Amino acid sequence: MKPSFITRLLKDSIKNAQTDSCPGKNNVLCMMSKRLFAISEETQHHQEHIDEIKVKR
């Protein structure tokens, strides 16, 4: 099954967000993807700290 236009657009935006480039007309979507990617990394970082604290107890 061929991926839909939206699916390709999202995948491209996420890939661009991870490589720090936002080319062309999908800039807003790319910027939102960058922010989501940053939030997910931050959340993972916090979760690692929480896990460390749990281990120490």
mmCIF file as gemmi writes it, N, C-alpha and C atoms, coordinates in Angstrom:
data_model
loop_
_atom_site.group_PDB
_atom_site.id
_atom_site.type_symbol
_atom_site.label_atom_id
_atom_site.label_alt_id
_atom_site.label_comp_id
_atom_site.label_asym_id
_atom_site.label_entity_id
_atom_site.label_seq_id
_atom_site.pdbx_PDB_ins_code
_atom_site.Cartn_x
_atom_site.Cartn_y
_atom_site.Cartn_z
_atom_site.occupancy
_atom_site.B_iso_or_equiv
_atom_site.pdbx_formal_charge
_atom_site.auth_seq_id
_atom_site.auth_asym_id
_atom_site.pdbx_PDB_model_num
ATOM 1 N N . MET Axp A 1 ? 0.836 -1.187 0 1 0 ? 1 A 1
ATOM 2 C CA . MET Axp A 1 ? 0 0 0 1 0 ? 1 A 1
ATOM 3 C C . MET Axp A 1 ? 0.884 1.255 0 1 0 ? 1 A 1
ATOM 4 N N . LYS Axp A 2 ? 0.561 2.187 -0.876 1 0 ? 2 A 1
ATOM 5 C CA . LYS Axp A 2 ? 1.352 3.412 -1.003 1 0 ? 2 A 1
ATOM 6 C C . LYS Axp A 2 ? 1.004 4.377 0.13 1 0 ? 2 A 1
ATOM 7 N N . PRO Axp A 3 ? 2.02 4.944 0.8 1 0 ? 3 A 1
ATOM 8 C CA . PRO Axp A 3 ? 1.717 5.864 1.904 1 0 ? 3 A 1
ATOM 9 C C . PRO Axp A 3 ? 0.974 7.104 1.404 1 0 ? 3 A 1
ATOM 10 N N . SER Axp A 4 ? 0.097 7.593 2.21 1 0 ? 4 A 1
ATOM 11 C CA . SER Axp A 4 ? -0.69 8.767 1.837 1 0 ? 4 A 1
ATOM 12 C C . SER Axp A 4 ? 0.183 10.015 1.818 1 0 ? 4 A 1
ATOM 13 N N . PHE Axp A 5 ? -0.34 11.048 1.2 1 0 ? 5 A 1
ATOM 14 C CA . PHE Axp A 5 ? 0.357 12.328 1.123 1 0 ? 5 A 1
ATOM 15 C C . PHE Axp A 5 ? 0.678 12.845 2.524 1 0 ? 5 A 1
ATOM 16 N N . ILE Axp A 6 ? -0.3 12.76 3.428 1 0 ? 6 A 1
ATOM 17 C CA . ILE Axp A 6 ? -0.124 13.25 4.803 1 0 ? 6 A 1
ATOM 18 C C . ILE Axp A 6 ? 0.984 12.467 5.504 1 0 ? 6 A 1
ATOM 19 N N . THR Axp A 7 ? 0.979 11.154 5.336 1 0 ? 7 A 1
ATOM 20 C CA . THR Axp A 7 ? 1.995 10.312 5.97 1 0 ? 7 A 1
ATOM 21 C C . THR Axp A 7 ? 3.386 10.695 5.485 1 0 ? 7 A 1
ATOM 22 N N . ARG Axp A 8 ? 3.538 10.862 4.165 1 0 ? 8 A 1
ATOM 23 C CA . ARG Axp A 8 ? 4.844 11.263 3.615 1 0 ? 8 A 1
ATOM 24 C C . ARG Axp A 8 ? 5.256 12.627 4.139 1 0 ? 8 A 1
ATOM 25 N N . LEU Axp A 9 ? 4.283 13.553 4.205 1 0 ? 9 A 1
ATOM 26 C CA . LEU Axp A 9 ? 4.559 14.905 4.685 1 0 ? 9 A 1
ATOM 27 C C . LEU Axp A 9 ? 5.054 14.87 6.131 1 0 ? 9 A 1
ATOM 28 N N . LEU Axp A 10 ? 4.384 14.085 6.971 1 0 ? 10 A 1
ATOM 29 C CA . LEU Axp A 10 ? 4.784 13.979 8.374 1 0 ? 10 A 1
ATOM 30 C C . LEU Axp A 10 ? 6.164 13.341 8.51 1 0 ? 10 A 1
ATOM 31 N N . LYS Axp A 11 ? 6.398 12.272 7.768 1 0 ? 11 A 1
ATOM 32 C CA . LYS Axp A 11 ? 7.709 11.609 7.835 1 0 ? 11 A 1
ATOM 33 C C . LYS Axp A 11 ? 8.82 12.555 7.402 1 0 ? 11 A 1
ATOM 34 N N . ASP Axp A 12 ? 8.585 13.298 6.305 1 0 ? 12 A 1
ATOM 35 C CA . ASP Axp A 12 ? 9.585 14.265 5.839 1 0 ? 12 A 1
ATOM 36 C C . ASP Axp A 12 ? 9.82 15.345 6.878 1 0 ? 12 A 1
ATOM 37 N N . SER Axp A 13 ? 8.746 15.826 7.483 1 0 ? 13 A 1
ATOM 38 C CA . SER Axp A 13 ? 8.868 16.89 8.484 1 0 ? 13 A 1
ATOM 39 C C . SER Axp A 13 ? 9.658 16.418 9.694 1 0 ? 13 A 1
ATOM 40 N N . ILE Axp A 14 ? 9.379 15.2 10.137 1 0 ? 14 A 1
ATOM 41 C CA . ILE Axp A 14 ? 10.091 14.655 11.294 1 0 ? 14 A 1
ATOM 42 C C . ILE Axp A 14 ? 11.567 14.461 10.949 1 0 ? 14 A 1
ATOM 43 N N . LYS Axp A 15 ? 11.832 13.932 9.747 1 0 ? 15 A 1
ATOM 44 C CA . LYS Axp A 15 ? 13.225 13.745 9.315 1 0 ? 15 A 1
ATOM 45 C C . LYS Axp A 15 ? 13.949 15.092 9.257 1 0 ? 15 A 1
ATOM 46 N N . ASN Axp A 16 ? 13.298 16.103 8.688 1 0 ? 16 A 1
ATOM 47 C CA . ASN Axp A 16 ? 13.903 17.433 8.621 1 0 ? 16 A 1
ATOM 48 C C . ASN Axp A 16 ? 14.126 18.009 10.011 1 0 ? 16 A 1
ATOM 49 N N . ALA Axp A 17 ? 13.192 17.788 10.899 1 0 ? 17 A 1
ATOM 50 C CA . ALA Axp A 17 ? 13.322 18.302 12.265 1 0 ? 17 A 1
ATOM 51 C C . ALA Axp A 17 ? 14.535 17.683 12.951 1 0 ? 17 A 1
ATOM 52 N N . GLN Axp A 18 ? 14.783 16.414 12.681 1 0 ? 18 A 1
ATOM 53 C CA . GLN Axp A 18 ? 15.907 15.735 13.308 1 0 ? 18 A 1
ATOM 54 C C . GLN Axp A 18 ? 17.239 16.166 12.701 1 0 ? 18 A 1
ATOM 55 N N . THR Axp A 19 ? 17.212 16.659 11.451 1 0 ? 19 A 1
ATOM 56 C CA . THR Axp A 19 ? 18.457 17.07 10.802 1 0 ? 19 A 1
ATOM 57 C C . THR Axp A 19 ? 18.644 18.58 10.827 1 0 ? 19 A 1
ATOM 58 N N . ASP Axp A 20 ? 17.776 19.288 11.549 1 0 ? 20 A 1
ATOM 59 C CA . ASP Axp A 20 ? 17.904 20.742 11.731 1 0 ? 20 A 1
ATOM 60 C C . ASP Axp A 20 ? 17.721 21.564 10.465 1 0 ? 20 A 1
ATOM 61 N N . SER Axp A 21 ? 16.956 21.063 9.494 1 0 ? 21 A 1
ATOM 62 C CA . SER Axp A 21 ? 16.683 21.871 8.306 1 0 ? 21 A 1
ATOM 63 C C . SER Axp A 21 ? 15.183 21.899 8.048 1 0 ? 21 A 1
ATOM 64 N N . CYS Axp A 22 ? 14.668 23.054 7.689 1 0 ? 22 A 1
ATOM 65 C CA . CYS Axp A 22 ? 13.243 23.199 7.393 1 0 ? 22 A 1
ATOM 66 C C . CYS Axp A 22 ? 13.081 23.864 6.029 1 0 ? 22 A 1
ATOM 67 N N . PRO Axp A 23 ? 13.292 23.114 4.956 1 0 ? 23 A 1
ATOM 68 C CA . PRO Axp A 23 ? 13.218 23.705 3.625 1 0 ? 23 A 1
ATOM 69 C C . PRO Axp A 23 ? 11.783 23.856 3.126 1 0 ? 23 A 1
ATOM 70 N N . GLY Axp A 24 ? 11.607 24.743 2.17 1 0 ? 24 A 1
ATOM 71 C CA . GLY Axp A 24 ? 10.365 24.805 1.409 1 0 ? 24 A 1
ATOM 72 C C . GLY Axp A 24 ? 9.141 25.281 2.141 1 0 ? 24 A 1
ATOM 73 N N . LYS Axp A 25 ? 8 24.869 1.606 1 0 ? 25 A 1
ATOM 74 C CA . LYS Axp A 25 ? 6.717 25.407 2.049 1 0 ? 25 A 1
ATOM 75 C C . LYS Axp A 25 ? 6.136 24.681 3.255 1 0 ? 25 A 1
ATOM 76 N N . ASN Axp A 26 ? 6.755 23.61 3.717 1 0 ? 26 A 1
ATOM 77 C CA . ASN Axp A 26 ? 6.245 22.865 4.877 1 0 ? 26 A 1
ATOM 78 C C . ASN Axp A 26 ? 6.89 23.355 6.164 1 0 ? 26 A 1
ATOM 79 N N . ASN Axp A 27 ? 7.27 24.616 6.164 1 0 ? 27 A 1
ATOM 80 C CA . ASN Axp A 27 ? 8.028 25.182 7.27 1 0 ? 27 A 1
ATOM 81 C C . ASN Axp A 27 ? 7.311 25.094 8.611 1 0 ? 27 A 1
ATOM 82 N N . VAL Axp A 28 ? 6.019 25.428 8.654 1 0 ? 28 A 1
ATOM 83 C CA . VAL Axp A 28 ? 5.285 25.415 9.92 1 0 ? 28 A 1
ATOM 84 C C . VAL Axp A 28 ? 5.224 24.002 10.476 1 0 ? 28 A 1
ATOM 85 N N . LEU Axp A 29 ? 4.907 23.048 9.619 1 0 ? 29 A 1
ATOM 86 C CA . LEU Axp A 29 ? 4.842 21.652 10.043 1 0 ? 29 A 1
ATOM 87 C C . LEU Axp A 29 ? 6.21 21.182 10.527 1 0 ? 29 A 1
ATOM 88 N N . CYS Axp A 30 ? 7.245 21.589 9.832 1 0 ? 30 A 1
ATOM 89 C CA . CYS Axp A 30 ? 8.603 21.217 10.219 1 0 ? 30 A 1
ATOM 90 C C . CYS Axp A 30 ? 8.96 21.818 11.575 1 0 ? 30 A 1
ATOM 91 N N . MET Axp A 31 ? 8.609 23.081 11.776 1 0 ? 31 A 1
ATOM 92 C CA . MET Axp A 31 ? 8.912 23.731 13.054 1 0 ? 31 A 1
ATOM 93 C C . MET Axp A 31 ? 8.155 23.047 14.199 1 0 ? 31 A 1
ATOM 94 N N . MET Axp A 32 ? 6.907 22.666 13.943 1 0 ? 32 A 1
ATOM 95 C CA . MET Axp A 32 ? 6.139 21.949 14.974 1 0 ? 32 A 1
ATOM 96 C C . MET Axp A 32 ? 6.788 20.599 15.258 1 0 ? 32 A 1
ATOM 97 N N . SER Axp A 33 ? 7.249 19.924 14.218 1 0 ? 33 A 1
ATOM 98 C CA . SER Axp A 33 ? 7.918 18.638 14.401 1 0 ? 33 A 1
ATOM 99 C C . SER Axp A 33 ? 9.201 18.799 15.199 1 0 ? 33 A 1
ATOM 100 N N . LYS Axp A 34 ? 9.942 19.873 14.933 1 0 ? 34 A 1
ATOM 101 C CA . LYS Axp A 34 ? 11.166 20.155 15.692 1 0 ? 34 A 1
ATOM 102 C C . LYS Axp A 34 ? 10.842 20.299 17.173 1 0 ? 34 A 1
ATOM 103 N N . ARG Axp A 35 ? 9.78 21.049 17.458 1 0 ? 35 A 1
ATOM 104 C CA . ARG Axp A 35 ? 9.389 21.28 18.854 1 0 ? 35 A 1
ATOM 105 C C . ARG Axp A 35 ? 8.978 19.966 19.512 1 0 ? 35 A 1
ATOM 106 N N . LEU Axp A 36 ? 8.188 19.159 18.806 1 0 ? 36 A 1
ATOM 107 C CA . LEU Axp A 36 ? 7.771 17.864 19.351 1 0 ? 36 A 1
ATOM 108 C C . LEU Axp A 36 ? 8.975 16.959 19.588 1 0 ? 36 A 1
ATOM 109 N N . PHE Axp A 37 ? 9.922 16.972 18.664 1 0 ? 37 A 1
ATOM 110 C CA . PHE Axp A 37 ? 11.131 16.166 18.806 1 0 ? 37 A 1
ATOM 111 C C . PHE Axp A 37 ? 11.918 16.616 20.033 1 0 ? 37 A 1
ATOM 112 N N . ALA Axp A 38 ? 12.035 17.937 20.222 1 0 ? 38 A 1
ATOM 113 C CA . ALA Axp A 38 ? 12.749 18.479 21.384 1 0 ? 38 A 1
ATOM 114 C C . ALA Axp A 38 ? 12.041 18.092 22.677 1 0 ? 38 A 1
ATOM 115 N N . ILE Axp A 39 ? 10.717 18.182 22.68 1 0 ? 39 A 1
ATOM 116 C CA . ILE Axp A 39 ? 9.943 17.818 23.872 1 0 ? 39 A 1
ATOM 117 C C . ILE Axp A 39 ? 10.123 16.336 24.181 1 0 ? 39 A 1
ATOM 118 N N . SER Axp A 40 ? 10.11 15.487 23.153 1 0 ? 40 A 1
ATOM 119 C CA . SER Axp A 40 ? 10.259 14.052 23.401 1 0 ? 40 A 1
ATOM 120 C C . SER Axp A 40 ? 11.643 13.731 23.954 1 0 ? 40 A 1
ATOM 121 N N . GLU Axp A 41 ? 12.675 14.42 23.453 1 0 ? 41 A 1
ATOM 122 C CA . GLU Axp A 41 ? 14.027 14.208 23.992 1 0 ? 41 A 1
ATOM 123 C C . GLU Axp A 41 ? 14.108 14.667 25.447 1 0 ? 41 A 1
ATOM 124 N N . GLU Axp A 42 ? 13.484 15.809 25.734 1 0 ? 42 A 1
ATOM 125 C CA . GLU Axp A 42 ? 13.482 16.344 27.095 1 0 ? 42 A 1
ATOM 126 C C . GLU Axp A 42 ? 12.747 15.391 28.041 1 0 ? 42 A 1
ATOM 127 N N . THR Axp A 43 ? 11.627 14.863 27.586 1 0 ? 43 A 1
ATOM 128 C CA . THR Axp A 43 ? 10.846 13.917 28.387 1 0 ? 43 A 1
ATOM 129 C C . THR Axp A 43 ? 11.66 12.663 28.673 1 0 ? 43 A 1
ATOM 130 N N . GLN Axp A 44 ? 12.362 12.172 27.66 1 0 ? 44 A 1
ATOM 131 C CA . GLN Axp A 44 ? 13.198 10.984 27.845 1 0 ? 44 A 1
ATOM 132 C C . GLN Axp A 44 ? 14.294 11.267 28.872 1 0 ? 44 A 1
ATOM 133 N N . HIS Axp A 45 ? 14.875 12.454 28.802 1 0 ? 45 A 1
ATOM 134 C CA . HIS Axp A 45 ? 15.926 12.851 29.745 1 0 ? 45 A 1
ATOM 135 C C . HIS Axp A 45 ? 15.378 12.863 31.175 1 0 ? 45 A 1
ATOM 136 N N . HIS Axp A 46 ? 14.183 13.443 31.356 1 0 ? 46 A 1
ATOM 137 C CA . HIS Axp A 46 ? 13.562 13.474 32.685 1 0 ? 46 A 1
ATOM 138 C C . HIS Axp A 46 ? 13.255 12.064 33.175 1 0 ? 46 A 1
ATOM 139 N N . GLN Axp A 47 ? 12.795 11.213 32.262 1 0 ? 47 A 1
ATOM 140 C CA . GLN Axp A 47 ? 12.467 9.84 32.642 1 0 ? 47 A 1
ATOM 141 C C . GLN Axp A 47 ? 13.714 9.108 33.117 1 0 ? 47 A 1
ATOM 142 N N . GLU Axp A 48 ? 14.852 9.365 32.49 1 0 ? 48 A 1
ATOM 143 C CA . GLU Axp A 48 ? 16.108 8.738 32.919 1 0 ? 48 A 1
ATOM 144 C C . GLU Axp A 48 ? 16.465 9.165 34.339 1 0 ? 48 A 1
ATOM 145 N N . HIS Axp A 49 ? 16.25 10.444 34.661 1 0 ? 49 A 1
ATOM 146 C CA . HIS Axp A 49 ? 16.507 10.92 36.024 1 0 ? 49 A 1
ATOM 147 C C . HIS Axp A 49 ? 15.559 10.255 37.023 1 0 ? 49 A 1
ATOM 148 N N . ILE Axp A 50 ? 14.301 10.144 36.647 1 0 ? 50 A 1
ATOM 149 C CA . ILE Axp A 50 ? 13.312 9.489 37.518 1 0 ? 50 A 1
ATOM 150 C C . ILE Axp A 50 ? 13.728 8.046 37.768 1 0 ? 50 A 1
ATOM 151 N N . ASP Axp A 51 ? 14.163 7.352 36.714 1 0 ? 51 A 1
ATOM 152 C CA . ASP Axp A 51 ? 14.6 5.961 36.852 1 0 ? 51 A 1
ATOM 153 C C . ASP Axp A 51 ? 15.811 5.85 37.776 1 0 ? 51 A 1
ATOM 154 N N . GLU Axp A 52 ? 16.75 6.798 37.673 1 0 ? 52 A 1
ATOM 155 C CA . GLU Axp A 52 ? 17.926 6.796 38.553 1 0 ? 52 A 1
ATOM 156 C C . GLU Axp A 52 ? 17.513 6.96 40.012 1 0 ? 52 A 1
ATOM 157 N N . ILE Axp A 53 ? 16.578 7.851 40.267 1 0 ? 53 A 1
ATOM 158 C CA . ILE Axp A 53 ? 16.1 8.09 41.634 1 0 ? 53 A 1
ATOM 159 C C . ILE Axp A 53 ? 15.422 6.84 42.184 1 0 ? 53 A 1
ATOM 160 N N . LYS Axp A 54 ? 14.625 6.173 41.346 1 0 ? 54 A 1
ATOM 161 C CA . LYS Axp A 54 ? 13.944 4.947 41.774 1 0 ? 54 A 1
ATOM 162 C C . LYS Axp A 54 ? 14.952 3.865 42.145 1 0 ? 54 A 1
ATOM 163 N N . VAL Axp A 55 ? 16.038 3.77 41.377 1 0 ? 55 A 1
ATOM 164 C CA . VAL Axp A 55 ? 17.067 2.759 41.635 1 0 ? 55 A 1
ATOM 165 C C . VAL Axp A 55 ? 17.765 3.04 42.965 1 0 ? 55 A 1
ATOM 166 N N . LYS Axp A 56 ? 18.005 4.316 43.271 1 0 ? 56 A 1
ATOM 167 C CA . LYS Axp A 56 ? 18.692 4.689 44.504 1 0 ? 56 A 1
ATOM 168 C C . LYS Axp A 56 ? 17.867 4.383 45.747 1 0 ? 56 A 1
ATOM 169 N N . ARG Axp A 57 ? 16.564 4.363 45.618 1 0 ? 57 A 1
ATOM 170 C CA . ARG Axp A 57 ? 15.707 4.124 46.792 1 0 ? 57 A 1
ATOM 171 C C . ARG Axp A 57 ? 15.68 2.715 47.174 1 0 ? 57 A 1
